[in-house]
Amino acid sequence: MEFGVFDHVDRSGAPLRQFFEERIQIAQAYERHGFYCYHIAEHHFTPLGMAASPGIFLASVAQRTTTLRFGPLVYILPFYHPLRLAEEICMLDQLSGGRLELGIGRGISPVEAGYYGESTDFKESRQTFAETWQIMKDSFTKKRVTVQGQYRTATDVPIELETLQKPHPPLWMGVSSLENAEQAARANMNFVAIQRPSEMRARVERYKETARQNGGLDPKIKMGMNVFVVVGDTDAEAQKLADRAYKVWHHSFHYLYHLHGRSPVHGERADNFPDVVQRELGIAGSPQTVLDVLSRRIEESGSNYLMCQMVFGDMSLAESLHSIGLFAKKVMPELKASARTRAMA
């Protein structure tokens, strides 16, 4: 059982220079406390995502940490020139000593795609994604790249840069449906899902079944469940912090959609934290409360990677570090021990 972190890098209200410095200090705390990986979102023109260029932000994280793995979840491939992005990935993997985890996807915001002048048509964006990834993948493994696609092309391009991890950094994708889980398994990709435990279990089982049909399940693969986690000295303190910060995050999440009179692609999120808890997508409480709830949810889900969304909304640096510390010292060791016991049973 491993533990990672997901961060929208959503605006907190602090001045941007202070905001970025504090987020890097928080990443350093994740490293000190033994988290496996720090995953960040890519969003544009919205307070939901201040790491609009994930590579630049993660390069700073790389220079301020030594063991923490990190990566985008996800790079929105249709927004990039494939050769340029591949070169940046090679540089980031080399500069970090091979700590990059590479999440890739098409993106889920038609508003953001429209701002970039990209098509919001599903079939076209899917094809653009596929062609972009093909060029990138070839550039990681070949000395010259030629791909003639409908939307992306490369003609006899000489390749000089390479990743430190071979053939490329570990791949990640977000999974919403059972079909997505099959797709991830066929590509031998790690995955994360924002689903209640019973639905997560269905995706884990579908992934395993598909992997077995395609050569076997890689024991290193991580099947992650994403949850909001806030830990306080008491249930009341944690819930008060989660309620306040979540309202700010919720506003940022829906900002562009409400600006354009639209709804999110995967539906509106709960507008208050108690409903998040009720839907089994988050928990706020004392260390013992969080341990009890997450123990049940992890066992039910069958996941082997818990991706915690721990800092969001207007949480201060001190509040964030206190919650992270309590989780790492009083919850994470017990969850790891429980996972080992289940594995040996």
C-alpha positions in Angstrom: 0.0 0.0 0.0 1.4 3.4 -1.1 0.1 6.9 -0.4 0.2 9.7 -2.9 -1.2 13.2 -3.0 -3.3 14.9 -5.6 -3.3 18.7 -5.8 -5.3 21.0 -8.1 -2.9 23.7 -7.0 -6.0 25.8 -6.7 -5.8 29.4 -5.7 -6.0 30.0 -1.9 -6.2 33.8 -1.8 -2.6 34.4 -0.9 -0.4 36.5 -3.3 0.9 34.2 -6.1 4.6 34.4 -5.1 3.7 33.4 -1.5 1.2 30.8 -2.8 3.8 29.0 -5.0 6.5 29.1 -2.2 4.0 27.6 0.3 3.0 24.9 -2.1 6.6 23.9 -2.6 7.1 23.8 1.2 4.1 21.5 1.4 5.6 19.3 -1.2 8.7 19.1 0.9 6.5 18.0 3.9 5.1 15.2 1.8 8.6 14.0 1.1 9.6 14.2 4.8 6.5 12.2 5.8 7.1 9.4 3.2 4.5 10.0 0.6 5.2 8.2 -2.6 4.2 10.8 -5.2 2.9 14.3 -5.6 0.4 14.5 -8.5 -0.8 17.9 -9.8 -3.6 18.9 -12.2 -3.3 21.0 -15.3 -6.0 23.7 -15.8 -6.1 27.0 -17.5 -7.7 30.4 -17.0 -9.4 29.4 -13.8 -8.6 29.6 -10.0 -8.9 25.8 -10.0 -5.3 25.5 -11.3 -2.4 27.8 -10.8 0.1 25.3 -12.2 -0.9 26.0 -15.8 2.5 24.9 -16.9 3.0 21.7 -14.8 6.6 21.2 -16.0 7.7 24.6 -14.7 6.1 24.1 -11.3 7.4 20.5 -11.0 10.9 21.6 -12.0 10.9 23.8 -8.9 9.6 20.9 -6.8 12.4 18.7 -8.2 15.1 21.2 -7.1 13.6 21.5 -3.5 13.2 17.7 -2.9 15.4 14.6 -3.4 13.2 11.5 -3.1 9.6 12.5 -3.7 8.2 11.4 -7.0 5.9 13.8 -8.8 4.1 14.3 -12.0 1.1 15.8 -13.9 -2.2 14.2 -13.6 -2.6 14.9 -16.4 -0.7 16.7 -19.2 -3.5 17.7 -21.5 -1.9 16.4 -24.7 -4.1 18.2 -27.3 -2.8 21.5 -25.9 0.8 20.7 -26.8 3.2 20.3 -29.7 4.2 16.7 -29.1 7.9 17.1 -29.8 8.2 20.1 -27.5 6.4 18.4 -24.7 8.5 15.2 -25.1 11.7 17.3 -24.9 10.5 19.0 -21.7 9.6 15.6 -20.2 13.1 14.3 -21.0 14.6 17.3 -19.3 12.4 17.1 -16.2 13.1 13.3 -15.8 16.8 13.9 -16.1 16.9 16.9 -13.8 15.0 15.1 -11.1 17.1 12.0 -11.2 14.3 9.9 -12.7 11.4 10.8 -10.3 8.8 11.8 -12.9 5.4 10.0 -13.1 3.7 10.8 -16.4 0.0 11.3 -16.5 -1.5 11.9 -19.9 -5.1 12.6 -21.1 -7.4 14.6 -23.4 -8.6 17.0 -20.7 -12.2 17.3 -19.4 -13.0 21.0 -19.8 -14.5 22.0 -23.1 -14.3 25.6 -22.0 -10.5 25.5 -21.5 -10.1 23.7 -24.8 -12.2 26.4 -26.5 -9.9 29.1 -25.1 -6.9 27.3 -26.6 -8.7 27.1 -30.0 -8.8 23.3 -29.7 -11.8 21.3 -30.9 -14.3 20.3 -28.3 -15.6 17.4 -30.5 -14.9 14.1 -28.7 -13.8 12.2 -31.8 -11.4 14.9 -32.9 -9.9 15.4 -29.5 -9.5 11.7 -29.1 -7.6 11.5 -32.4 -5.5 14.5 -31.6 -4.6 12.9 -28.3 -3.7 9.6 -30.0 -1.5 11.2 -32.6 0.3 13.5 -30.0 1.0 10.5 -27.8 2.3 8.4 -30.8 4.9 11.1 -31.7 5.9 11.5 -28.1 6.2 7.8 -27.5 8.3 7.3 -30.6 10.6 10.2 -29.6 11.3 8.4 -26.3 12.4 5.2 -28.1 13.8 6.2 -31.5 16.6 8.3 -32.9 14.4 9.7 -35.7 10.7 10.2 -35.7 8.2 10.2 -38.6 4.5 10.2 -37.9 1.9 11.4 -40.4 -1.4 12.0 -38.6 -4.5 14.0 -39.5 -3.8 16.6 -36.8 -0.2 16.0 -35.7 2.8 15.2 -37.9 6.6 14.7 -37.5 8.9 14.2 -40.5 12.3 12.6 -40.0 13.0 14.5 -36.8 16.4 13.7 -35.2 16.1 13.1 -31.4 18.8 14.1 -29.0 17.1 14.2 -25.6 16.1 11.1 -23.7 14.4 10.2 -20.5 16.4 8.7 -17.6 13.7 6.1 -16.9 13.3 3.7 -19.8 11.5 3.5 -22.1 9.8 6.5 -20.5 8.5 7.5 -17.0 5.6 5.4 -15.5 2.3 6.3 -17.1 -0.9 7.3 -15.4 -4.4 8.0 -16.5 -7.7 9.1 -14.8 -10.4 6.4 -15.0 -14.1 7.2 -14.9 -15.7 4.2 -16.5 -15.1 0.4 -16.7 -14.0 0.9 -20.3 -11.4 3.4 -19.2 -10.1 0.7 -16.7 -9.7 -1.7 -19.6 -7.9 0.9 -21.7 -5.5 1.6 -18.8 -4.8 -2.2 -18.4 -4.1 -2.8 -22.1 -1.6 0.1 -22.0 -0.1 -1.1 -18.7 -0.8 2.3 -17.1 -1.3 3.1 -13.5 -4.7 4.7 -12.8 -6.7 6.8 -10.4 -10.4 7.1 -10.0 -12.7 9.4 -8.1 -15.3 6.8 -7.1 -16.9 5.5 -4.0 -15.3 2.3 -2.8 -17.8 -0.2 -4.3 -17.4 1.5 -7.8 -13.7 1.6 -7.3 -13.7 -2.2 -6.7 -15.4 -2.7 -10.0 -12.7 -0.8 -11.8 -9.9 -2.6 -10.0 -11.4 -6.0 -10.9 -12.0 -5.0 -14.5 -8.4 -3.7 -14.7 -7.0 -7.0 -13.2 -9.1 -9.1 -15.5 -8.0 -7.2 -18.6 -4.4 -7.3 -17.5 -4.5 -11.1 -17.1 -5.9 -11.4 -20.6 -3.1 -9.3 -22.0 0.0 -10.9 -20.5 -0.5 -10.6 -16.7 -0.8 -7.9 -14.0 2.4 -5.9 -13.4 2.9 -6.1 -9.6 4.2 -2.5 -9.7 1.0 -1.1 -11.1 -0.9 1.3 -8.8 -4.6 1.4 -8.8 -5.5 4.5 -6.9 -8.6 5.8 -5.2 -8.7 9.6 -4.8 -10.2 11.0 -1.6 -10.3 14.4 0.2 -8.6 14.0 3.6 -8.5 16.5 6.4 -7.1 15.5 9.9 -7.4 17.5 13.0 -6.9 17.1 16.7 -10.6 16.5 17.1 -13.5 15.6 14.7 -15.0 19.1 15.2 -11.7 20.9 14.3 -11.1 18.9 11.2 -14.7 19.2 10.0 -14.7 22.9 10.5 -11.5 23.3 8.5 -12.8 21.0 5.7 -16.1 22.8 5.5 -14.6 26.2 5.1 -11.8 25.2 2.7 -14.1 23.0 0.5 -16.5 25.9 -0.2 -13.6 27.9 -1.7 -12.4 24.9 -3.7 -15.9 24.2 -4.9 -16.2 27.7 -6.2 -12.9 27.4 -8.1 -13.9 24.0 -9.5 -17.1 25.3 -11.0 -15.8 28.8 -11.9 -15.5 28.5 -15.7 -18.6 26.3 -16.1 -20.7 28.8 -14.2 -19.1 31.7 -16.2 -20.3 30.0 -19.4 -23.6 28.7 -18.0 -22.6 25.1 -18.3 -22.2 22.0 -16.1 -19.1 20.0 -15.6 -18.6 17.1 -17.9 -18.9 14.5 -15.2 -21.6 16.4 -13.3 -21.8 18.9 -10.4 -19.7 18.2 -7.3 -21.3 18.1 -3.9 -21.5 21.7 -2.7 -20.6 21.0 1.0 -18.1 18.7 2.7 -20.7 16.6 4.7 -22.1 15.5 1.4 -18.6 14.6 0.1 -18.3 12.4 3.2 -21.8 11.0 2.6 -20.8 10.1 -0.9 -17.7 8.3 0.4 -15.4 10.7 -1.5 -13.7 12.3 1.5 -13.3 12.3 5.2 -12.5 14.9 7.9 -11.9 14.0 11.5 -9.5 13.1 14.3 -6.7 10.6 13.4 -8.8 7.7 14.8 -11.9 8.7 12.9 -10.0 9.0 9.6 -8.2 5.7 10.3 -11.4 3.8 10.9 -13.2 5.2 7.8 -10.3 4.8 5.4 -9.5 1.3 6.6 -13.0 0.2 5.6 -13.0 2.1 2.3 -9.6 0.8 1.2 -10.5 -2.8 2.0 -13.8 -2.5 0.1 -12.2 -0.8 -2.9 -9.4 -3.2 -3.4 -7.1 -0.4 -4.3 -3.4 -0.5 -3.5 -2.8 3.3 -3.7 -4.6 6.0 -1.8 -4.3 9.4 -3.4 -5.2 12.0 -0.8 -6.4 15.5 -1.7 -5.1 17.1 1.5 -4.6 20.8 0.6 -7.4 22.8 -1.1 -9.3 26.0 -1.0 -8.1 28.6 1.5 -6.2 26.2 3.8 -3.3 28.1 5.3 0.3 26.7 5.4 0.1 26.0 9.1 -3.3 24.3 8.8 -2.1 22.2 5.9 1.1 21.1 7.6 -0.8 20.2 10.8 -3.3 18.0 8.9 -0.5 16.3 6.8 1.6 15.6 9.9 -1.3 14.0 11.8 -2.2 11.8 8.9 1.4 10.7 8.2 2.2 10.0 11.9 -1.0 8.6 13.2 -3.0 7.2 10.2 -0.6 6.2 7.4 1.4 3.7 9.4 -1.7 1.9 10.6 -3.1 1.7 7.1 0.1 0.3 5.8 0.2 -2.3 8.6 -3.5 -3.3 7.8 -2.6 -3.7 4.1 0.3 -5.9 4.9 -1.9 -8.1 7.1 -4.5 -8.4 4.3 -1.7 -9.3 1.8 -0.5 -12.1 4.1 -3.9 -13.5 4.9 
